[in-house]
Amino acid sequence: MMDEKLLDEDLEKMQPYLMKWHREYSVMLLTSPYETLKYEVTMEGFASVKDMLCQSYLYSISEAFRELVKTYYYAQAAYKIEKELREKGETGWSNHWKYEVKNYYFRTVIPRIISLLDYVAVMINELSRCELVKEEGRVYFNPFKALLRKRKQKAGWLSFEEIKELNRILSHAYKGIQQEDRKILRHYRNTATHRYFVGIDEVSVPFQRRKLSKQEQQMLETQQKYSYGMRGRPEYSYDELNGTAEKLLNNLDVMLSRLIGMDMMQSAVKRIEEE
């Protein structure tokens, strides 16, 4: 049975840090450098089909980006509390902020970024009247980007000039992202989305199958391609994932802000007036 008195004592002890966490997050959001956050999408009932598609999909993309940034800032603010408590020797509470708060929010950041890229690809495909990819369920950012780059004529409501501009905009998605970062990104997203609950600075699935290299097969004198054993260290550290996520978020902001700046999007967006 829960000890309510102990719970109240813990909450009282943590209250200053909860308030500080919320304040840190609020400051980050208010001073955010992301250009995309400076625009809002407007919805008009009487517009062309192309304009209505731009409004509808851009609204979804804009809201998804806003939620992504909030989630990222919640994790960053929790990281500050985690470090402060660790420096004070409060290991137990530091670990609480590390695993229960920071990782809770940060865990979905990279999958959300990948999903947002797919949302953009779906919007562009709809504007092509599905001439680029016939089935919506087969639209994914990376293969779609390659397909769009090969296009040499208009597609649906998209002029060839607009397609060329879109190609330039989409090229920002992975700018400055090294091959090693891409491998981390792809493996993390696939594992977290389709395989199991990924550990960040912790081991979530300690006993796993591992593929043997040819050298290991020769050394062990076996034809088996896999071995089973205990994992000795976490698959990912927060620091390496956060570095990749930060680069991707910056690239995504550049990409979306330039997408918003296109002539064909002007009926759908307006700049938020700063007070």
C-alpha positions in Angstrom: 0.0 0.0 0.0 1.3 3.5 -0.9 2.7 5.5 2.0 1.0 8.8 1.3 3.1 10.6 4.0 6.3 9.5 2.3 5.0 10.5 -1.0 4.1 14.0 0.3 7.6 14.4 1.7 9.2 13.4 -1.6 6.9 15.9 -3.5 7.8 18.6 -1.1 11.5 17.9 -1.5 11.1 17.9 -5.3 8.8 20.9 -5.7 11.6 23.5 -6.2 13.1 21.3 -8.9 9.8 20.8 -10.6 9.3 24.5 -10.7 12.8 25.0 -12.0 12.3 22.3 -14.6 9.1 24.1 -15.9 10.8 27.5 -15.8 13.9 26.1 -17.8 11.5 24.6 -20.4 9.5 27.8 -20.7 12.6 29.9 -21.2 13.9 27.5 -23.9 10.5 27.7 -25.7 10.3 31.5 -25.4 13.8 32.1 -26.7 13.8 29.2 -29.2 15.9 29.9 -32.4 13.7 27.7 -34.6 12.3 29.8 -37.4 9.4 27.5 -38.1 7.9 28.3 -34.7 7.5 32.0 -35.8 4.7 31.0 -38.3 1.2 29.8 -37.9 -1.0 28.1 -40.5 -4.3 29.7 -41.5 -7.3 27.8 -42.7 -9.6 29.3 -45.3 -12.8 27.7 -46.4 -12.8 29.0 -50.0 -9.6 28.2 -51.8 -8.4 26.1 -54.7 -7.7 22.4 -54.1 -4.0 23.0 -54.2 -4.2 25.8 -51.6 -6.5 23.7 -49.4 -4.0 20.8 -49.5 -1.2 23.1 -48.6 -3.2 24.5 -45.6 -4.3 21.1 -44.4 -1.0 19.3 -44.5 1.1 22.3 -43.5 -1.1 22.6 -40.4 -0.4 19.0 -39.5 3.4 19.4 -40.1 3.5 22.7 -38.1 1.7 21.2 -35.1 3.9 18.1 -35.2 7.1 20.3 -35.3 5.8 22.4 -32.3 5.2 19.2 -30.3 8.6 17.8 -31.2 10.3 21.0 -30.0 8.4 21.0 -26.8 9.3 17.3 -26.2 12.9 18.1 -26.9 13.0 21.1 -24.5 11.3 19.1 -21.7 14.2 16.6 -22.0 16.9 19.3 -22.1 15.4 21.0 -19.1 15.3 17.7 -17.2 18.9 17.1 -18.1 19.9 20.3 -16.3 18.1 19.2 -13.2 19.7 15.7 -13.4 23.2 17.3 -13.6 22.5 19.7 -10.7 21.3 16.9 -8.4 24.3 14.7 -9.3 26.7 17.5 -8.5 25.0 17.9 -5.1 25.5 14.2 -4.4 21.8 13.4 -4.7 22.4 10.3 -6.9 19.0 8.7 -6.3 17.1 11.8 -7.3 19.5 12.5 -10.1 18.8 9.1 -11.6 15.1 9.7 -11.2 15.3 12.8 -13.4 17.7 11.0 -15.8 15.6 7.8 -16.4 12.0 8.8 -15.4 11.9 12.3 -16.8 14.6 13.1 -19.3 14.6 9.7 -21.1 10.8 9.6 -21.0 10.6 12.7 -23.2 13.8 12.3 -25.2 13.1 8.7 -26.2 10.6 9.8 -28.9 12.5 12.7 -30.3 14.3 10.9 -33.1 11.3 8.8 -34.2 9.3 12.0 -34.3 11.8 13.7 -36.6 11.7 10.7 -39.0 7.9 10.8 -39.0 7.9 14.5 -39.7 10.1 14.0 -42.8 7.6 11.4 -44.0 4.7 13.9 -43.4 6.5 16.3 -45.7 6.9 13.6 -48.4 3.2 12.7 -48.2 2.2 16.4 -48.6 4.4 16.8 -51.7 3.1 13.6 -53.1 -0.5 14.7 -52.6 0.3 18.0 -54.4 1.6 15.9 -57.3 -1.9 14.3 -57.4 -0.1 11.0 -56.5 1.8 11.0 -59.9 5.1 10.5 -58.0 3.9 7.6 -55.8 0.6 6.0 -56.6 -0.1 4.5 -53.1 0.1 6.8 -50.1 1.2 3.8 -47.9 4.4 3.6 -49.9 5.5 7.2 -49.4 8.7 7.4 -47.3 11.0 10.4 -47.2 14.4 8.9 -48.4 13.1 7.0 -51.4 10.7 9.8 -52.2 13.5 12.4 -52.1 15.5 10.3 -54.6 12.4 9.9 -56.8 11.7 13.7 -56.8 15.3 14.5 -57.7 14.9 12.4 -60.9 11.7 14.2 -62.0 12.2 16.3 -65.1 8.7 17.7 -65.6 5.7 18.9 -63.7 3.6 16.6 -61.6 0.0 17.2 -60.8 -0.4 20.7 -59.2 3.4 21.1 -59.0 5.2 23.0 -61.7 8.7 21.8 -62.7 10.1 25.0 -61.1 8.4 24.2 -57.8 9.8 20.6 -58.0 13.3 22.0 -58.4 12.8 24.3 -55.5 11.4 21.4 -53.4 14.5 19.4 -54.3 16.7 22.2 -52.9 14.7 22.4 -49.7 14.6 18.6 -49.0 18.4 18.5 -49.5 18.8 20.1 -46.1 17.3 17.2 -44.2 20.7 15.4 -43.6 23.1 18.2 -44.2 26.2 17.8 -42.1 25.0 14.4 -40.8 27.9 11.9 -41.0 27.5 8.4 -42.2 28.0 7.1 -38.6 25.2 9.4 -37.4 22.9 8.1 -40.1 23.6 4.5 -39.0 22.8 5.4 -35.4 19.7 7.2 -36.5 18.4 4.4 -38.7 19.2 1.6 -36.2 17.7 3.5 -33.2 14.5 4.5 -35.0 13.9 0.9 -36.4 14.7 -0.7 -33.0 12.6 1.7 -31.0 9.6 1.6 -33.4 9.5 -2.1 -34.4 11.7 -4.2 -32.1 11.8 -3.3 -28.4 12.1 -0.6 -25.8 15.5 0.8 -26.3 17.8 1.6 -23.3 19.5 5.0 -23.1 22.4 4.8 -20.7 20.9 1.6 -19.5 20.4 -2.0 -20.8 16.7 -2.7 -21.5 17.1 -6.2 -23.1 20.2 -7.7 -21.4 20.1 -11.1 -23.1 20.3 -10.8 -26.9 21.3 -12.5 -30.1 24.4 -11.2 -31.8 25.7 -11.8 -35.3 29.1 -13.3 -35.5 31.8 -12.0 -37.8 33.6 -14.4 -40.1 36.7 -14.0 -38.0 34.7 -15.0 -34.9 33.2 -18.0 -36.7 36.7 -19.2 -37.6 38.0 -18.6 -34.1 35.1 -20.5 -32.5 35.2 -23.1 -35.3 31.5 -22.9 -35.9 29.2 -22.4 -38.9 26.6 -20.7 -36.8 26.0 -17.1 -37.7 24.7 -15.9 -34.3 25.5 -16.3 -30.7 23.5 -15.5 -27.6 24.8 -13.7 -24.5 24.5 -10.9 -22.0 24.9 -7.4 -23.2 27.6 -5.6 -21.2 26.8 -2.0 -21.9 23.9 0.2 -23.2 23.3 0.3 -26.9 23.1 4.1 -26.8 24.2 7.0 -24.6 22.2 10.1 -24.2 25.2 12.3 -25.3 25.6 10.5 -28.7 21.8 10.5 -29.5 21.4 14.1 -28.3 24.2 15.3 -30.7 22.5 13.6 -33.6 19.0 14.8 -32.6 20.3 18.4 -32.3 21.7 18.4 -35.8 18.6 16.9 -37.3 16.3 19.4 -35.5 18.3 22.3 -36.9 18.2 20.8 -40.4 14.5 20.1 -40.1 13.8 23.7 -39.0 15.8 25.1 -42.0 13.9 22.7 -44.3 10.4 23.5 -42.9 11.0 27.3 -42.8 12.0 27.3 -46.4 9.1 25.1 -47.3 6.8 27.6 -45.6 8.5 30.4 -47.5 7.6 29.0 -50.9 5.2 31.1 -53.0 2.6 28.3 -53.2 2.4 28.2 -49.3 1.7 31.9 -48.8 -2.0 31.5 -48.7 -1.6 29.0 -45.8 0.8 30.8 -43.4 1.3 34.1 -41.6 4.2 35.2 -39.4 3.3 35.4 -35.7 3.6 39.0 -34.5 6.1 39.4 -31.6 4.7 41.4 -28.6 
